[in-house]
Amino acid sequence: MMKSQMEREHLHMSSVWNDYIHSLSLMRKEESSAGSFRCSCRTGKAPAQQKQKQKHLYLVLDDWEKGYGIYRVGEDELVSDAEQLDHPRQAESPLVRIKAHHCAWYLAGHGTKIFVMNPADSSPGIPVFDTATSSMTVCPNTYTRGDLGQRALYASVGDRLLSFVYPFIDMVGPEPSSLSEETWSVTSMEHWLPFNSRSVRGYAVHPDGRTVFMSVEGYNPDLGSTFSYHLYRNRCCTYALDTERLDWTYLGEWILPFAGQGHYDSELDAWVGICLYREREQAGGRVCCCDVPSAVEPRDTVPVSKICVDALFQPGEPHFGTKLLYMGDSKFCLVESRRRVQPMPMDDHDDGFHLQHRSVKMTSFVLKYDKVGDLQTTRRRAYASMWYQSHKGGHPAEDPVAFWM
């Protein structure tokens, strides 16, 4: 008798899932090596004891030839001694390893979940690591799984994760209830984007919880994105997407002042991100903030922005990239990826090519307005760092993959 479709899918999932068994066993290990970076992984408490889940910093590192390792860093592991940045510890004992093609473009965070959107070819779906339960699940495949050869953009909006890879938009979620037989809901659309997703310079979710602002470089709304980039490279404009109606609104020929994701902070009442205008001497290595438009409608004026008084990093070699994480209550963490070139102990797997060694530097800080209204960091900074050997080599323009959840 022929097996039902459900039985065939179950057998296929089971065979592939064996690839993750070894990875999942790592979650049960307690970090005991004195010379390694502490990434504690303790058994979760009962629900009654978990009044409020403590958040952590999660790093996704290409330190495995077959994919990635996920590491956890506690907030108490960031200390006030800035010399920690010059003496990184080696990254060891990840929480889990996940088979995937090496490309940092296709890693996304949503709630307490880390989605690996470009998994191994044998994977029946999208591997999802839940940081709250230290468990793995599989999300159904999406059109933007990662094999389209274009840079993806992800935005966590409410209970859904939006994935943009021209010309598709995938909407993942909401998450199925615990122990439910249902799976993740995935809605895929060949929705006509008014621009190519790789042209997005900065984006942010509006406090209304449904609108995503996106600033685009090199696009002329009268010509489209097919050939206008090379003709209008210096022309920038901003759009807003209503994720409930899936309608785009052209907001004007202006651009958000930050590169990548901006984060809304209610106390500052502003979006905060890494300053886009790095070519300006006063903006290099700094964060900035800008007012949030109260209405989603076209405007001729650029939202008021401010550049932080304090520099937080030095762009340029051996700097690879940075990512800004929002920790809540005006507190942020800057994660920086750099090339580590100083001599290190050789091991059986070291080919001597030290340029493949990366150091990841983490700096947490609080942003405030001073008495005259300028944006500045407080003196309470904390630092941590680790190093690892990249199995990808990596593109210098790639930012580190990190999440606060």
C-alpha positions in Angstrom: 0.0 0.0 0.0 1.4 3.4 -0.9 2.3 5.7 1.9 0.3 8.9 2.4 1.8 12.2 1.4 2.1 13.0 5.1 4.0 9.8 5.8 6.4 10.5 2.9 7.1 14.0 4.1 7.6 12.7 7.6 10.2 10.2 6.4 12.0 12.9 4.4 12.1 15.3 7.3 13.4 12.5 9.7 16.3 11.6 7.4 17.4 15.2 7.0 16.8 16.0 10.7 19.5 13.5 11.6 22.0 16.1 10.4 21.0 18.3 13.3 21.2 15.7 16.1 24.9 16.3 16.7 24.3 20.0 16.7 21.5 19.8 19.2 23.6 17.8 21.6 25.8 20.8 22.0 23.0 22.7 23.7 23.2 20.3 26.7 26.8 20.9 27.4 28.0 23.2 30.2 30.9 25.5 29.3 33.8 24.3 31.5 37.0 25.3 29.7 38.7 28.2 31.5 40.4 29.4 28.3 37.3 29.7 26.2 34.7 32.4 25.9 31.8 31.7 28.3 28.6 30.9 26.5 26.5 29.4 29.2 23.7 27.1 28.2 21.8 26.0 31.3 18.6 24.0 31.5 15.6 26.3 31.4 13.5 26.9 34.5 9.9 26.0 34.9 7.4 28.5 33.5 6.4 29.6 37.0 10.0 30.5 37.7 10.5 32.4 34.5 9.0 35.8 35.4 10.9 37.6 32.8 13.3 36.1 30.3 16.7 37.6 30.4 17.9 38.6 27.0 21.3 37.8 25.6 23.5 38.7 22.7 23.7 36.0 20.0 26.5 35.9 17.5 26.2 33.8 14.3 29.8 33.0 13.2 31.0 31.3 10.0 33.4 29.2 12.0 32.4 25.8 10.5 33.1 24.7 7.0 29.6 23.3 6.7 27.7 26.3 8.0 27.5 28.4 11.2 27.9 28.2 14.9 25.6 30.2 17.2 27.1 31.7 20.4 25.5 33.4 23.3 27.0 36.2 25.3 25.4 37.4 28.6 25.1 41.1 29.4 27.2 40.4 32.5 30.1 39.3 30.3 30.5 42.8 29.0 32.8 44.6 31.5 33.9 48.2 32.0 37.6 47.5 31.1 38.1 48.6 27.5 41.3 46.6 27.3 39.0 43.6 26.8 38.8 44.6 23.1 42.5 44.2 22.6 42.6 40.7 24.2 39.8 38.7 22.7 39.1 35.1 23.8 38.6 32.3 21.4 35.1 31.4 20.5 34.5 27.8 21.5 31.5 25.5 22.3 28.6 27.0 20.3 25.1 26.5 21.4 24.3 24.8 18.1 25.7 24.4 14.6 23.5 24.7 11.5 24.3 23.5 8.0 24.0 26.3 5.6 25.6 28.0 2.6 28.0 30.8 3.8 26.3 34.1 3.1 25.6 36.6 5.9 22.8 38.2 3.8 20.4 35.3 4.5 20.3 35.3 8.3 17.4 36.9 10.0 16.1 37.5 13.6 12.5 37.6 14.6 11.3 37.7 18.2 13.3 35.0 19.9 14.0 33.1 16.6 17.0 33.0 14.3 16.1 32.0 10.8 18.7 30.5 8.4 17.3 31.4 5.1 20.0 29.8 2.9 20.3 26.3 4.4 22.0 23.2 3.0 20.4 21.9 -0.2 19.3 18.8 1.7 17.2 20.8 4.2 13.5 20.3 3.7 12.8 23.9 4.9 14.2 26.8 6.7 16.0 25.9 10.0 14.9 28.0 12.9 16.7 28.2 16.3 14.6 29.4 19.2 16.8 31.2 21.7 14.1 31.0 24.4 13.8 27.2 24.4 17.2 26.3 22.8 15.2 24.2 20.3 15.2 23.7 16.6 12.3 23.7 14.2 11.8 23.9 10.5 9.9 26.6 8.7 8.4 25.9 5.2 10.5 27.1 2.3 10.0 30.5 0.9 10.5 32.0 -2.6 13.3 34.1 -1.0 15.1 31.0 0.4 18.4 32.4 -0.6 19.1 30.9 -4.1 18.1 34.0 -6.1 21.6 35.5 -6.1 20.4 38.9 -4.7 20.8 40.5 -1.3 17.9 40.0 1.0 16.4 42.5 3.4 14.5 41.3 6.5 12.1 43.3 8.8 10.5 42.0 11.9 7.0 43.6 12.0 4.7 42.6 14.8 4.2 38.8 14.7 5.5 38.5 11.2 8.9 38.4 9.5 9.0 40.1 6.1 11.6 39.0 3.6 12.4 41.2 0.5 14.3 39.8 -2.4 13.4 41.5 -5.7 10.8 40.8 -7.0 9.4 38.7 -4.2 8.0 39.5 -0.8 7.6 36.7 1.7 5.6 37.1 4.9 6.4 34.4 7.6 4.1 34.1 10.6 2.4 34.2 12.9 4.2 31.5 14.8 2.0 28.4 15.5 1.0 27.7 19.1 3.1 25.5 21.3 2.8 21.7 20.5 0.4 22.5 17.7 0.3 20.3 14.6 0.2 23.5 12.5 3.4 24.9 10.9 4.6 28.4 10.2 2.4 30.3 7.9 4.2 31.5 4.8 2.7 33.9 2.3 4.8 34.5 -0.9 4.0 37.2 -3.4 5.6 38.3 -6.6 4.7 41.8 -5.5 6.1 44.6 -7.7 8.6 46.4 -5.6 9.1 50.0 -6.7 12.9 49.4 -6.4 15.5 46.6 -6.2 16.0 45.3 -2.7 19.8 45.5 -3.1 19.5 49.3 -3.5 18.1 49.8 0.1 20.5 51.9 2.2 18.5 52.2 5.4 15.2 51.0 6.8 13.2 51.2 10.0 9.9 50.0 11.4 7.5 52.8 12.3 6.2 52.9 15.9 2.7 52.2 14.5 3.8 48.6 14.3 2.8 48.1 10.7 4.8 50.4 8.4 8.3 49.9 7.2 10.3 52.9 5.9 13.0 52.2 3.3 15.5 54.6 1.8 16.8 53.7 -1.7 20.0 54.8 -3.5 20.1 55.3 -7.2 16.5 55.1 -8.2 14.3 57.2 -10.4 10.6 56.6 -9.7 9.8 57.7 -13.3 12.1 55.1 -14.9 12.0 52.2 -12.5 14.9 50.1 -11.2 15.9 48.3 -14.4 18.5 50.7 -15.7 18.2 53.9 -13.6 20.8 52.9 -10.9 23.8 53.8 -13.1 22.1 57.0 -14.4 20.9 58.2 -11.1 23.3 56.7 -8.6 23.4 59.9 -6.5 19.6 60.2 -6.5 17.9 58.9 -3.3 14.4 58.6 -2.2 12.3 57.0 0.6 9.2 54.7 0.5 6.9 53.3 3.1 5.3 49.9 3.0 2.0 49.3 4.8 2.4 45.6 5.8 -1.3 45.1 6.3 -2.5 46.5 3.0 0.8 45.8 1.1 0.7 49.2 -0.4 3.8 51.3 -1.1 3.8 55.1 -0.6 6.4 57.3 -2.2 7.5 59.8 0.5 9.9 62.0 -1.3 13.4 62.5 -2.6 15.2 62.3 0.7 17.0 59.5 2.6 17.1 58.2 6.2 20.5 59.2 7.8 21.5 55.7 8.9 22.9 52.7 7.1 21.1 49.4 7.6 18.5 49.1 10.3 17.3 51.9 12.5 15.8 51.3 15.9 13.0 53.3 17.6 13.6 54.4 21.1 10.7 55.9 22.9 12.7 58.0 25.4 14.7 59.6 22.6 11.5 59.6 20.5 13.7 58.9 17.4 15.1 56.2 15.2 18.8 55.4 16.0 21.3 53.8 13.6 24.9 53.8 12.4 25.5 57.0 10.5 25.3 56.6 6.7 27.5 59.5 5.8 30.8 58.0 6.7 32.6 60.1 4.1 32.0 63.1 6.3 34.8 63.4 8.9 32.4 64.3 11.7 30.2 61.3 11.0 32.7 58.4 10.6 32.3 55.8 13.3 29.3 57.4 14.9 25.7 56.7 15.4 22.9 59.1 14.7 19.2 59.6 15.3 16.4 61.2 13.4 12.8 62.3 14.0 10.1 59.8 13.2 7.5 61.2 10.7 4.1 61.2 12.4 2.2 60.6 9.2 3.0 58.3 6.3 2.7 60.8 3.5 4.9 62.5 1.0 7.0 65.4 2.4 9.5 67.8 0.9 11.7 68.2 4.1 14.1 65.7 5.5 13.4 64.5 9.1 15.6 66.4 11.6 18.7 64.3 12.5 21.5 64.5 14.9 25.0 62.9 14.9 26.3 61.5 18.1 29.1 63.6 19.7 31.2 60.5 20.5 32.9 58.2 17.9 32.5 54.5 18.7 34.7 52.8 16.0 37.2 53.6 13.3 36.1 52.8 9.8 38.5 51.4 7.3 41.1 48.5 7.3 41.1 46.2 9.2 37.5 47.0 9.8 34.9 44.8 8.0 31.6 45.9 9.2 29.3 46.9 12.2 25.9 46.2 13.4 23.9 48.2 16.0 21.6 46.2 18.3 18.8 47.8 20.4 18.8 46.5 24.0 15.9 48.6 25.3 15.6 51.8 27.4 18.0 53.8 25.2 20.7 51.2 25.6 22.5 49.8 22.5 25.3 47.4 21.6 27.7 48.0 18.7 29.1 44.8 17.3 32.1 45.2 15.1 33.9 42.7 12.9 37.6 43.2 12.3 40.5 41.3 10.7 42.8 39.9 13.4 46.3 39.9 12.1 48.6 39.5 15.1 50.3 36.1 15.6 48.2 33.4 17.3 49.0 29.8 18.4 49.0 27.4 15.5 47.0 24.2 15.7 46.5 21.2 13.6 43.8 22.9 11.5 45.6 26.2 11.0 46.9 26.8 7.6 48.8 29.9 8.7 46.6 32.2 6.7 45.9 34.7 9.6 43.9 37.0 7.4 41.0 34.5 7.8 41.0 35.1 11.6 38.2 37.5 12.7 37.7 39.4 15.9 34.3 40.4 17.1 34.2 43.4 19.3 31.1 44.3 21.4 30.5 47.7 23.1 27.3 48.5 25.0 26.4 52.1 25.8 23.4 54.4 26.6 22.4 57.3 24.5 21.0 60.5 25.9 20.4 64.1 24.9 22.6 66.6 26.8 21.5 70.0 28.1 21.7 71.6 24.7 19.9 68.8 22.9 23.0 67.1 21.4 23.1 63.3 21.2 25.8 61.7 23.3 26.8 58.5 25.0 27.0 58.2 28.8 30.2 57.1 30.5 28.7 53.7 31.3 30.2 51.6 28.6 30.9 47.8 28.7 33.0 45.7 26.4 33.7 42.1 25.3 35.5 40.5 22.4 36.2 37.1 20.9 38.1 35.7 17.9 37.5 32.8 15.6 38.7 31.4 12.3 36.4 32.1 9.4 35.8 29.2 7.0 34.3 31.5 4.4 37.1 34.0 4.0 34.3 36.6 3.9 33.7 39.7 1.9 35.1 42.9 3.6 31.7 44.6 3.2 29.8 42.0 5.1 28.5 43.1 8.6 28.6 40.8 11.6 25.5 38.7 12.2 24.3 39.4 15.7 20.9 39.6 17.5 19.7 40.8 20.9 16.9 38.5 22.0 
